[in-house]
């Protein structure tokens, strides 16, 4: 069965520092990959996604993620974080030939400190 | 579009009572998902529908849980009888279709507390 592993449950970081949230998936077939963000007391919101084409995808608020097929990874990065980026981040995968539902990772709690 | 609408936002009920959570998906979306989120278990998929038909309910924890989708614009998740361990945030999400790279749009959730 397909799975998604987010290697860090919590990532504390100081404001304006770079951050990387790691995500690995297990699948031998083509996939679609997503990152969602959940701010406190809110639902999940789509941050960015990879469907095909360029392996580097970006969000409107400065996050980017790179699809690495050989390493089956889709790590999320931001060169300089803000206090407002404090949230929980979920990686998800959709496998083309497995019904199409999203499989979510366990989430990474990003805590940005002043 | 108003997005996925869930009601109520908060529900406090006594153990043994029936609880009904409601969801209105985005118009035109054909797939609907019910999730439960807790600190201990994270985000769990309970059940999902495609074109109003339940596709997979293997995540429903017990027979006390049931879900319906009588039409394309409305779904309910019912817990009867409720227990304190059912306390969680319940999310509804909808998607244009299954697969094809369509993401989900989530509602704001219903925070259920069973005392």
Interface residues (C-beta under 8 A of the other chain):
Chain A: X32 X34 X36 X42 X43 X44 X45 X46 X49 X51 X90 X94 X96 X99 X100 X101 X102 X104 X106 X107
Chain B: X4 X33 X42 X43 X45 X48 X55 X56 X91 X93 X97 X98 X99 X100 X101 X102 X103 X104 X105 X106 X107 X108 X109
